[in-house]
Amino acid sequence: MNKTLVKQIVILSLILGAVLGILAPIPHVGLVMLILILLFAAPAVMVYMIMDGKFDLTSVVDSIVFGALSGFCANLTFSSVFVFITWILAVGFKITPNMFLSAMITNSPVWLLITFIIFVGVLCATTNAFTGLATHYIIDFIRDMYEKRNK
């Protein structure tokens, strides 16, 4: 694996997670952002990298590994930014966008929050590994169809 490619994927995933984490405390938008992080972080990063010409899907293993890495990194920043913003809103302004999550963030010990973030991160890595694999096959199918049409 190319180290610069891994760094670029991690940086893009961190940025994507931070942006979605900033939007997540908005009521009724947080669930959509969580679904986007759980399912579409890896395809978004992979398609962006392919369109930019920095990444090429050479093997199935690469798409799975990069999908899992992208999903885990995106979830770490998503969760960290979301927890920080929710804590500021709950403690500083007495605003709770989600009553259960706000109560959990303000009242639970730090080790429990870290355990929960890592658990969701592993879940996110697993689902994004699958969607990265699906992205590989979809892009490969589109390339084959394009080559057949233009022969």
VMD Tcl script that builds the backbone (N, CA, C; Angstrom):
set m [mol new atoms 453]
animate dup $m
set s [atomselect $m all]
$s set {name element resname resid chain x y z} {
  {N N MET 1 A 0.829 -1.187 0.000}
  {CA C MET 1 A 0.000 0.000 0.000}
  {C C MET 1 A 0.875 1.252 0.000}
  {N N ASN 2 A 0.406 2.229 -0.674}
  {CA C ASN 2 A 1.113 3.492 -0.781}
  {C C ASN 2 A 0.803 4.356 0.447}
  {N N LYS 3 A 1.847 4.794 1.160}
  {CA C LYS 3 A 1.636 5.565 2.391}
  {C C LYS 3 A 1.005 6.924 2.124}
  {N N THR 4 A 1.373 7.571 1.027}
  {CA C THR 4 A 0.773 8.877 0.732}
  {C C THR 4 A -0.702 8.728 0.384}
  {N N LEU 5 A -1.061 7.635 -0.265}
  {CA C LEU 5 A -2.470 7.383 -0.579}
  {C C LEU 5 A -3.272 7.136 0.695}
  {N N VAL 6 A -2.687 6.391 1.613}
  {CA C VAL 6 A -3.362 6.136 2.895}
  {C C VAL 6 A -3.547 7.447 3.659}
  {N N LYS 7 A -2.519 8.300 3.662}
  {CA C LYS 7 A -2.620 9.595 4.347}
  {C C LYS 7 A -3.711 10.461 3.728}
  {N N GLN 8 A -3.786 10.463 2.398}
  {CA C GLN 8 A -4.813 11.259 1.730}
  {C C GLN 8 A -6.209 10.741 2.033}
  {N N ILE 9 A -6.376 9.432 2.069}
  {CA C ILE 9 A -7.684 8.855 2.392}
  {C C ILE 9 A -8.060 9.168 3.829}
  {N N VAL 10 A -7.106 9.065 4.747}
  {CA C VAL 10 A -7.382 9.375 6.156}
  {C C VAL 10 A -7.750 10.849 6.316}
  {N N ILE 11 A -7.012 11.743 5.661}
  {CA C ILE 11 A -7.301 13.172 5.779}
  {C C ILE 11 A -8.673 13.510 5.211}
  {N N LEU 12 A -8.998 12.953 4.044}
  {CA C LEU 12 A -10.325 13.201 3.471}
  {C C LEU 12 A -11.439 12.629 4.351}
  {N N SER 13 A -11.194 11.474 4.939}
  {CA C SER 13 A -12.190 10.873 5.833}
  {C C SER 13 A -12.374 11.705 7.097}
  {N N LEU 14 A -11.278 12.221 7.625}
  {CA C LEU 14 A -11.369 13.072 8.813}
  {C C LEU 14 A -12.142 14.353 8.510}
  {N N ILE 15 A -11.889 14.935 7.360}
  {CA C ILE 15 A -12.620 16.150 6.975}
  {C C ILE 15 A -14.101 15.848 6.789}
  {N N LEU 16 A -14.417 14.743 6.104}
  {CA C LEU 16 A -15.810 14.360 5.903}
  {C C LEU 16 A -16.509 14.109 7.234}
  {N N GLY 17 A -15.847 13.414 8.141}
  {CA C GLY 17 A -16.428 13.156 9.457}
  {C C GLY 17 A -16.660 14.424 10.254}
  {N N ALA 18 A -15.721 15.364 10.181}
  {CA C ALA 18 A -15.876 16.626 10.907}
  {C C ALA 18 A -17.045 17.441 10.359}
  {N N VAL 19 A -17.164 17.497 9.035}
  {CA C VAL 19 A -18.264 18.254 8.427}
  {C C VAL 19 A -19.614 17.643 8.803}
  {N N LEU 20 A -19.719 16.331 8.722}
  {CA C LEU 20 A -20.981 15.693 9.086}
  {C C LEU 20 A -21.234 15.768 10.587}
  {N N GLY 21 A -20.175 15.769 11.400}
  {CA C GLY 21 A -20.327 15.919 12.844}
  {C C GLY 21 A -20.809 17.296 13.241}
  {N N ILE 22 A -20.409 18.318 12.488}
  {CA C ILE 22 A -20.890 19.682 12.759}
  {C C ILE 22 A -22.376 19.786 12.446}
  {N N LEU 23 A -22.821 19.098 11.402}
  {CA C LEU 23 A -24.233 19.160 11.012}
  {C C LEU 23 A -25.135 18.236 11.832}
  {N N ALA 24 A -24.565 17.243 12.494}
  {CA C ALA 24 A -25.354 16.235 13.200}
  {C C ALA 24 A -26.200 16.757 14.366}
  {N N PRO 25 A -25.783 17.753 15.151}
  {CA C PRO 25 A -26.636 18.201 16.254}
  {C C PRO 25 A -27.926 18.906 15.820}
  {N N ILE 26 A -28.059 19.226 14.557}
  {CA C ILE 26 A -29.298 19.844 14.085}
  {C C ILE 26 A -30.407 18.797 14.174}
  {N N PRO 27 A -31.534 19.122 14.816}
  {CA C PRO 27 A -32.610 18.138 14.962}
  {C C PRO 27 A -33.090 17.617 13.604}
  {N N HIS 28 A -33.349 16.331 13.542}
  {CA C HIS 28 A -33.822 15.596 12.375}
  {C C HIS 28 A -32.780 15.478 11.271}
  {N N VAL 29 A -31.643 16.109 11.403}
  {CA C VAL 29 A -30.570 15.981 10.422}
  {C C VAL 29 A -29.524 14.986 10.928}
  {N N GLY 30 A -29.431 14.823 12.235}
  {CA C GLY 30 A -28.435 13.946 12.835}
  {C C GLY 30 A -28.553 12.502 12.404}
  {N N LEU 31 A -29.777 12.006 12.273}
  {CA C LEU 31 A -29.968 10.622 11.842}
  {C C LEU 31 A -29.511 10.440 10.401}
  {N N VAL 32 A -29.786 11.412 9.562}
  {CA C VAL 32 A -29.346 11.344 8.167}
  {C C VAL 32 A -27.812 11.369 8.108}
  {N N MET 33 A -27.186 12.215 8.916}
  {CA C MET 33 A -25.723 12.291 8.933}
  {C C MET 33 A -25.117 10.978 9.444}
  {N N LEU 34 A -25.745 10.354 10.430}
  {CA C LEU 34 A -25.261 9.073 10.936}
  {C C LEU 34 A -25.363 7.995 9.871}
  {N N ILE 35 A -26.450 7.963 9.135}
  {CA C ILE 35 A -26.599 6.982 8.055}
  {C C ILE 35 A -25.576 7.241 6.956}
  {N N LEU 36 A -25.324 8.512 6.654}
  {CA C LEU 36 A -24.305 8.840 5.658}
  {C C LEU 36 A -22.925 8.364 6.098}
  {N N ILE 37 A -22.613 8.556 7.377}
  {CA C ILE 37 A -21.315 8.112 7.894}
  {C C ILE 37 A -21.235 6.591 7.909}
  {N N LEU 38 A -22.318 5.934 8.300}
  {CA C LEU 38 A -22.305 4.474 8.394}
  {C C LEU 38 A -22.194 3.793 7.038}
  {N N LEU 39 A -22.806 4.367 6.021}
  {CA C LEU 39 A -22.869 3.670 4.741}
  {C C LEU 39 A -22.078 4.307 3.610}
  {N N PHE 40 A -21.995 5.613 3.571}
  {CA C PHE 40 A -21.499 6.269 2.372}
  {C C PHE 40 A -20.213 7.059 2.548}
  {N N ALA 41 A -19.506 6.893 3.644}
  {CA C ALA 41 A -18.238 7.610 3.808}
  {C C ALA 41 A -17.187 7.050 2.852}
  {N N ALA 42 A -17.051 5.743 2.813}
  {CA C ALA 42 A -16.044 5.125 1.944}
  {C C ALA 42 A -16.328 5.364 0.461}
  {N N PRO 43 A -17.562 5.137 -0.013}
  {CA C PRO 43 A -17.793 5.417 -1.437}
  {C C PRO 43 A -17.565 6.878 -1.802}
  {N N ALA 44 A -17.921 7.800 -0.925}
  {CA C ALA 44 A -17.719 9.217 -1.228}
  {C C ALA 44 A -16.233 9.533 -1.351}
  {N N VAL 45 A -15.429 9.045 -0.421}
  {CA C VAL 45 A -13.989 9.303 -0.464}
  {C C VAL 45 A -13.355 8.593 -1.652}
  {N N MET 46 A -13.747 7.350 -1.895}
  {CA C MET 46 A -13.156 6.589 -2.995}
  {C C MET 46 A -13.513 7.190 -4.348}
  {N N VAL 47 A -14.755 7.580 -4.537}
  {CA C VAL 47 A -15.157 8.176 -5.812}
  {C C VAL 47 A -14.460 9.517 -6.008}
  {N N TYR 48 A -14.343 10.296 -4.943}
  {CA C TYR 48 A -13.622 11.574 -5.056}
  {C C TYR 48 A -12.169 11.346 -5.456}
  {N N MET 49 A -11.522 10.384 -4.821}
  {CA C MET 49 A -10.115 10.109 -5.133}
  {C C MET 49 A -9.962 9.570 -6.562}
  {N N ILE 50 A -10.907 8.767 -7.021}
  {CA C ILE 50 A -10.848 8.249 -8.387}
  {C C ILE 50 A -11.067 9.380 -9.380}
  {N N MET 51 A -12.038 10.244 -9.107}
  {CA C MET 51 A -12.315 11.358 -10.017}
  {C C MET 51 A -11.139 12.339 -10.057}
  {N N ASP 52 A -10.410 12.453 -8.950}
  {CA C ASP 52 A -9.259 13.347 -8.885}
  {C C ASP 52 A -8.015 12.715 -9.511}
  {N N GLY 53 A -8.064 11.419 -9.779}
  {CA C GLY 53 A -6.951 10.728 -10.410}
  {C C GLY 53 A -5.878 10.268 -9.454}
  {N N LYS 54 A -6.147 10.254 -8.168}
  {CA C LYS 54 A -5.145 9.861 -7.180}
  {C C LYS 54 A -5.291 8.403 -6.756}
  {N N PHE 55 A -6.371 7.762 -7.122}
  {CA C PHE 55 A -6.678 6.428 -6.631}
  {C C PHE 55 A -7.258 5.609 -7.771}
  {N N ASP 56 A -6.831 4.367 -7.855}
  {CA C ASP 56 A -7.384 3.469 -8.842}
  {C C ASP 56 A -7.676 2.148 -8.154}
  {N N LEU 57 A -8.857 1.635 -8.369}
  {CA C LEU 57 A -9.247 0.384 -7.730}
  {C C LEU 57 A -8.572 -0.775 -8.457}
  {N N THR 58 A -7.460 -1.221 -7.907}
  {CA C THR 58 A -6.716 -2.292 -8.554}
  {C C THR 58 A -7.138 -3.666 -8.063}
  {N N SER 59 A -7.549 -3.770 -6.820}
  {CA C SER 59 A -7.940 -5.082 -6.300}
  {C C SER 59 A -9.105 -4.928 -5.326}
  {N N VAL 60 A -9.735 -6.048 -5.075}
  {CA C VAL 60 A -10.859 -6.080 -4.141}
  {C C VAL 60 A -10.373 -5.813 -2.722}
  {N N VAL 61 A -9.210 -6.344 -2.384}
  {CA C VAL 61 A -8.668 -6.165 -1.032}
  {C C VAL 61 A -8.401 -4.692 -0.751}
  {N N ASP 62 A -7.868 -3.970 -1.734}
  {CA C ASP 62 A -7.627 -2.536 -1.543}
  {C C ASP 62 A -8.919 -1.786 -1.266}
  {N N SER 63 A -9.969 -2.115 -1.990}
  {CA C SER 63 A -11.237 -1.413 -1.776}
  {C C SER 63 A -11.818 -1.720 -0.403}
  {N N ILE 64 A -11.647 -2.937 0.062}
  {CA C ILE 64 A -12.155 -3.296 1.395}
  {C C ILE 64 A -11.345 -2.611 2.488}
  {N N VAL 65 A -10.031 -2.647 2.368}
  {CA C VAL 65 A -9.169 -2.039 3.396}
  {C C VAL 65 A -9.358 -0.525 3.431}
  {N N PHE 66 A -9.364 0.109 2.254}
  {CA C PHE 66 A -9.537 1.554 2.212}
  {C C PHE 66 A -10.940 1.953 2.660}
  {N N GLY 67 A -11.932 1.125 2.382}
  {CA C GLY 67 A -13.281 1.401 2.860}
  {C C GLY 67 A -13.374 1.340 4.373}
  {N N ALA 68 A -12.763 0.315 4.953}
  {CA C ALA 68 A -12.782 0.183 6.418}
  {C C ALA 68 A -12.003 1.309 7.083}
  {N N LEU 69 A -10.848 1.651 6.528}
  {CA C LEU 69 A -10.047 2.746 7.074}
  {C C LEU 69 A -10.790 4.068 6.980}
  {N N SER 70 A -11.407 4.298 5.846}
  {CA C SER 70 A -12.168 5.532 5.650}
  {C C SER 70 A -13.349 5.612 6.612}
  {N N GLY 71 A -14.064 4.529 6.768}
  {CA C GLY 71 A -15.216 4.519 7.673}
  {C C GLY 71 A -14.828 4.736 9.125}
  {N N PHE 72 A -13.756 4.077 9.566}
  {CA C PHE 72 A -13.342 4.225 10.964}
  {C C PHE 72 A -12.858 5.632 11.253}
  {N N CYS 73 A -12.043 6.185 10.367}
  {CA C CYS 73 A -11.526 7.545 10.582}
  {C C CYS 73 A -12.638 8.588 10.523}
  {N N ALA 74 A -13.551 8.423 9.578}
  {CA C ALA 74 A -14.666 9.366 9.479}
  {C C ALA 74 A -15.533 9.303 10.727}
  {N N ASN 75 A -15.726 8.105 11.263}
  {CA C ASN 75 A -16.540 7.983 12.475}
  {C C ASN 75 A -15.853 8.601 13.685}
  {N N LEU 76 A -14.533 8.463 13.779}
  {CA C LEU 76 A -13.838 9.053 14.929}
  {C C LEU 76 A -14.031 10.563 14.982}
  {N N THR 77 A -13.849 11.236 13.862}
  {CA C THR 77 A -14.027 12.686 13.891}
  {C C THR 77 A -15.495 13.060 13.993}
  {N N PHE 78 A -16.359 12.296 13.348}
  {CA C PHE 78 A -17.794 12.556 13.455}
  {C C PHE 78 A -18.235 12.489 14.911}
  {N N SER 79 A -17.860 11.419 15.587}
  {CA C SER 79 A -18.262 11.243 16.984}
  {C C SER 79 A -17.625 12.283 17.893}
  {N N SER 80 A -16.352 12.571 17.687}
  {CA C SER 80 A -15.672 13.548 18.536}
  {C C SER 80 A -16.279 14.942 18.391}
  {N N VAL 81 A -16.507 15.363 17.163}
  {CA C VAL 81 A -17.100 16.682 16.930}
  {C C VAL 81 A -18.529 16.724 17.456}
  {N N PHE 82 A -19.291 15.655 17.222}
  {CA C PHE 82 A -20.670 15.609 17.697}
  {C C PHE 82 A -20.735 15.658 19.216}
  {N N VAL 83 A -19.888 14.878 19.882}
  {CA C VAL 83 A -19.876 14.876 21.352}
  {C C VAL 83 A -19.486 16.248 21.883}
  {N N PHE 84 A -18.492 16.866 21.302}
  {CA C PHE 84 A -18.043 18.184 21.759}
  {C C PHE 84 A -19.142 19.235 21.586}
  {N N ILE 85 A -19.762 19.277 20.426}
  {CA C ILE 85 A -20.817 20.269 20.176}
  {C C ILE 85 A -22.032 20.003 21.056}
  {N N THR 86 A -22.415 18.736 21.200}
  {CA C THR 86 A -23.563 18.404 22.043}
  {C C THR 86 A -23.284 18.742 23.502}
  {N N TRP 87 A -22.070 18.509 23.973}
  {CA C TRP 87 A -21.721 18.846 25.346}
  {C C TRP 87 A -21.782 20.354 25.561}
  {N N ILE 88 A -21.247 21.124 24.613}
  {CA C ILE 88 A -21.307 22.590 24.725}
  {C C ILE 88 A -22.752 23.069 24.737}
  {N N LEU 89 A -23.590 22.511 23.864}
  {CA C LEU 89 A -24.999 22.916 23.823}
  {C C LEU 89 A -25.729 22.545 25.106}
  {N N ALA 90 A -25.447 21.349 25.644}
  {CA C ALA 90 A -26.155 20.885 26.843}
  {C C ALA 90 A -25.696 21.610 28.102}
  {N N VAL 91 A -24.405 21.769 28.264}
  {CA C VAL 91 A -23.881 22.374 29.486}
  {C C VAL 91 A -23.920 23.898 29.424}
  {N N GLY 92 A -23.509 24.444 28.303}
  {CA C GLY 92 A -23.396 25.893 28.200}
  {C C GLY 92 A -24.705 26.599 27.934}
  {N N PHE 93 A -25.518 26.042 27.046}
  {CA C PHE 93 A -26.734 26.736 26.619}
  {C C PHE 93 A -28.021 26.045 27.047}
  {N N LYS 94 A -27.924 24.891 27.702}
  {CA C LYS 94 A -29.091 24.108 28.160}
  {C C LYS 94 A -30.007 23.734 26.990}
  {N N ILE 95 A -29.397 23.426 25.830}
  {CA C ILE 95 A -30.131 22.983 24.651}
  {C C ILE 95 A -29.790 21.518 24.424}
  {N N THR 96 A -30.803 20.691 24.236}
  {CA C THR 96 A -30.571 19.275 23.997}
  {C C THR 96 A -31.193 18.871 22.662}
  {N N PRO 97 A -30.380 18.733 21.622}
  {CA C PRO 97 A -30.921 18.316 20.333}
  {C C PRO 97 A -31.489 16.898 20.372}
  {N N ASN 98 A -30.878 16.030 21.174}
  {CA C ASN 98 A -31.362 14.670 21.360}
  {C C ASN 98 A -31.240 14.372 22.848}
  {N N MET 99 A -32.371 14.177 23.509}
  {CA C MET 99 A -32.387 14.056 24.966}
  {C C MET 99 A -31.544 12.888 25.462}
  {N N PHE 100 A -31.655 11.727 24.806}
  {CA C PHE 100 A -30.902 10.552 25.249}
  {C C PHE 100 A -29.403 10.757 25.073}
  {N N LEU 101 A -28.984 11.209 23.908}
  {CA C LEU 101 A -27.551 11.398 23.663}
  {C C LEU 101 A -26.982 12.532 24.510}
  {N N SER 102 A -27.736 13.594 24.698}
  {CA C SER 102 A -27.257 14.696 25.538}
  {C C SER 102 A -27.080 14.240 26.982}
  {N N ALA 103 A -28.019 13.453 27.482}
  {CA C ALA 103 A -27.904 12.935 28.852}
  {C C ALA 103 A -26.726 11.974 28.965}
  {N N MET 104 A -26.531 11.160 27.954}
  {CA C MET 104 A -25.407 10.219 27.983}
  {C C MET 104 A -24.072 10.963 27.937}
  {N N ILE 105 A -23.987 11.973 27.097}
  {CA C ILE 105 A -22.727 12.700 26.948}
  {C C ILE 105 A -22.390 13.492 28.205}
  {N N THR 106 A -23.377 14.124 28.823}
  {CA C THR 106 A -23.091 14.968 29.984}
  {C C THR 106 A -22.963 14.186 31.291}
  {N N ASN 107 A -23.590 13.017 31.386}
  {CA C ASN 107 A -23.625 12.306 32.665}
  {C C ASN 107 A -22.771 11.054 32.726}
  {N N SER 108 A -22.294 10.531 31.613}
  {CA C SER 108 A -21.545 9.282 31.658}
  {C C SER 108 A -20.052 9.557 31.773}
  {N N PRO 109 A -19.317 8.587 32.296}
  {CA C PRO 109 A -17.860 8.762 32.400}
  {C C PRO 109 A -17.205 8.745 31.011}
  {N N VAL 110 A -16.017 9.279 30.958}
  {CA C VAL 110 A -15.307 9.417 29.682}
  {C C VAL 110 A -14.990 8.051 29.075}
  {N N TRP 111 A -14.631 7.063 29.904}
  {CA C TRP 111 A -14.282 5.757 29.372}
  {C C TRP 111 A -15.469 5.107 28.674}
  {N N LEU 112 A -16.683 5.379 29.151}
  {CA C LEU 112 A -17.864 4.821 28.504}
  {C C LEU 112 A -18.100 5.477 27.137}
  {N N LEU 113 A -17.883 6.781 27.054}
  {CA C LEU 113 A -18.009 7.468 25.766}
  {C C LEU 113 A -16.968 6.966 24.769}
  {N N ILE 114 A -15.742 6.784 25.228}
  {CA C ILE 114 A -14.685 6.282 24.344}
  {C C ILE 114 A -15.005 4.868 23.873}
  {N N THR 115 A -15.506 4.028 24.777}
  {CA C THR 115 A -15.896 2.669 24.399}
  {C C THR 115 A -17.021 2.692 23.376}
  {N N PHE 116 A -17.995 3.542 23.570}
  {CA C PHE 116 A -19.109 3.649 22.634}
  {C C PHE 116 A -18.640 4.156 21.272}
  {N N ILE 117 A -17.742 5.138 21.262}
  {CA C ILE 117 A -17.219 5.676 19.997}
  {C C ILE 117 A -16.427 4.610 19.250}
  {N N ILE 118 A -15.613 3.832 19.956}
  {CA C ILE 118 A -14.845 2.770 19.298}
  {C C ILE 118 A -15.772 1.675 18.778}
  {N N PHE 119 A -16.813 1.326 19.544}
  {CA C PHE 119 A -17.773 0.327 19.090}
  {C C PHE 119 A -18.472 0.772 17.804}
  {N N VAL 120 A -18.945 2.002 17.786}
  {CA C VAL 120 A -19.593 2.518 16.577}
  {C C VAL 120 A -18.571 2.657 15.448}
  {N N GLY 121 A -17.318 2.947 15.777}
  {CA C GLY 121 A -16.265 3.025 14.776}
  {C C GLY 121 A -16.012 1.683 14.105}
  {N N VAL 122 A -16.018 0.615 14.877}
  {CA C VAL 122 A -15.847 -0.725 14.297}
  {C C VAL 122 A -17.059 -1.077 13.437}
  {N N LEU 123 A -18.246 -0.724 13.893}
  {CA C LEU 123 A -19.448 -0.943 13.088}
  {C C LEU 123 A -19.371 -0.154 11.785}
  {N N CYS 124 A -18.923 1.073 11.883}
  {CA C CYS 124 A -18.790 1.935 10.708}
  {C C CYS 124 A -17.715 1.390 9.762}
  {N N ALA 125 A -16.626 0.883 10.294}
  {CA C ALA 125 A -15.578 0.296 9.461}
  {C C ALA 125 A -16.097 -0.937 8.731}
  {N N THR 126 A -16.886 -1.734 9.405}
  {CA C THR 126 A -17.433 -2.940 8.780}
  {C C THR 126 A -18.399 -2.597 7.651}
  {N N THR 127 A -19.318 -1.690 7.913}
  {CA C THR 127 A -20.287 -1.339 6.871}
  {C C THR 127 A -19.621 -0.606 5.710}
  {N N ASN 128 A -18.629 0.227 5.998}
  {CA C ASN 128 A -17.935 0.926 4.924}
  {C C ASN 128 A -16.994 0.003 4.157}
  {N N ALA 129 A -16.503 -1.056 4.783}
  {CA C ALA 129 A -15.739 -2.058 4.032}
  {C C ALA 129 A -16.645 -2.721 2.993}
  {N N PHE 130 A -17.864 -3.024 3.398}
  {CA C PHE 130 A -18.815 -3.612 2.445}
  {C C PHE 130 A -19.190 -2.626 1.343}
  {N N THR 131 A -19.462 -1.381 1.697}
  {CA C THR 131 A -19.831 -0.414 0.662}
  {C C THR 131 A -18.629 -0.057 -0.218}
  {N N GLY 132 A -17.414 -0.141 0.323}
  {CA C GLY 132 A -16.219 0.023 -0.500}
  {C C GLY 132 A -16.092 -1.112 -1.506}
  {N N LEU 133 A -16.405 -2.336 -1.058}
  {CA C LEU 133 A -16.418 -3.479 -1.966}
  {C C LEU 133 A -17.487 -3.303 -3.040}
  {N N ALA 134 A -18.660 -2.860 -2.634}
  {CA C ALA 134 A -19.734 -2.623 -3.605}
  {C C ALA 134 A -19.343 -1.513 -4.585}
  {N N THR 135 A -18.667 -0.496 -4.097}
  {CA C THR 135 A -18.194 0.578 -4.970}
  {C C THR 135 A -17.204 0.046 -5.997}
  {N N HIS 136 A -16.324 -0.842 -5.566}
  {CA C HIS 136 A -15.365 -1.447 -6.492}
  {C C HIS 136 A -16.095 -2.180 -7.620}
  {N N TYR 137 A -17.077 -2.997 -7.257}
  {CA C TYR 137 A -17.781 -3.762 -8.276}
  {C C TYR 137 A -18.648 -2.873 -9.176}
  {N N ILE 138 A -19.247 -1.847 -8.623}
  {CA C ILE 138 A -20.071 -0.940 -9.435}
  {C C ILE 138 A -19.198 -0.167 -10.413}
  {N N ILE 139 A -18.062 0.351 -9.949}
  {CA C ILE 139 A -17.168 1.086 -10.840}
  {C C ILE 139 A -16.577 0.156 -11.897}
  {N N ASP 140 A -16.232 -1.070 -11.497}
  {CA C ASP 140 A -15.721 -2.033 -12.462}
  {C C ASP 140 A -16.787 -2.382 -13.512}
  {N N PHE 141 A -18.025 -2.517 -13.083}
  {CA C PHE 141 A -19.123 -2.791 -14.017}
  {C C PHE 141 A -19.327 -1.626 -14.984}
  {N N ILE 142 A -19.281 -0.407 -14.479}
  {CA C ILE 142 A -19.442 0.779 -15.338}
  {C C ILE 142 A -18.284 0.873 -16.340}
  {N N ARG 143 A -17.062 0.581 -15.891}
  {CA C ARG 143 A -15.910 0.598 -16.809}
  {C C ARG 143 A -16.058 -0.452 -17.905}
  {N N ASP 144 A -16.520 -1.652 -17.528}
  {CA C ASP 144 A -16.710 -2.700 -18.531}
  {C C ASP 144 A -17.784 -2.307 -19.550}
  {N N MET 145 A -18.865 -1.735 -19.057}
  {CA C MET 145 A -19.928 -1.309 -19.971}
  {C C MET 145 A -19.439 -0.199 -20.906}
  {N N TYR 146 A -18.635 0.706 -20.380}
  {CA C TYR 146 A -18.088 1.786 -21.207}
  {C C TYR 146 A -17.140 1.240 -22.270}
  {N N GLU 147 A -16.290 0.275 -21.891}
  {CA C GLU 147 A -15.355 -0.314 -22.846}
  {C C GLU 147 A -16.086 -1.101 -23.934}
  {N N LYS 148 A -17.143 -1.822 -23.569}
  {CA C LYS 148 A -17.907 -2.575 -24.556}
  {C C LYS 148 A -18.620 -1.637 -25.528}
  {N N ARG 149 A -19.111 -0.548 -25.016}
  {CA C ARG 149 A -19.846 0.390 -25.859}
  {C C ARG 149 A -18.925 1.146 -26.820}
  {N N ASN 150 A -17.695 1.408 -26.397}
  {CA C ASN 150 A -16.784 2.208 -27.213}
  {C C ASN 150 A -15.777 1.390 -28.009}
  {N N LYS 151 A -15.986 0.104 -28.179}
  {CA C LYS 151 A -15.090 -0.732 -28.999}
  {C C LYS 151 A -15.456 -0.657 -30.449}
}
mol reanalyze $m
mol bondsrecalc $m
mol representation Tube
mol addrep $m
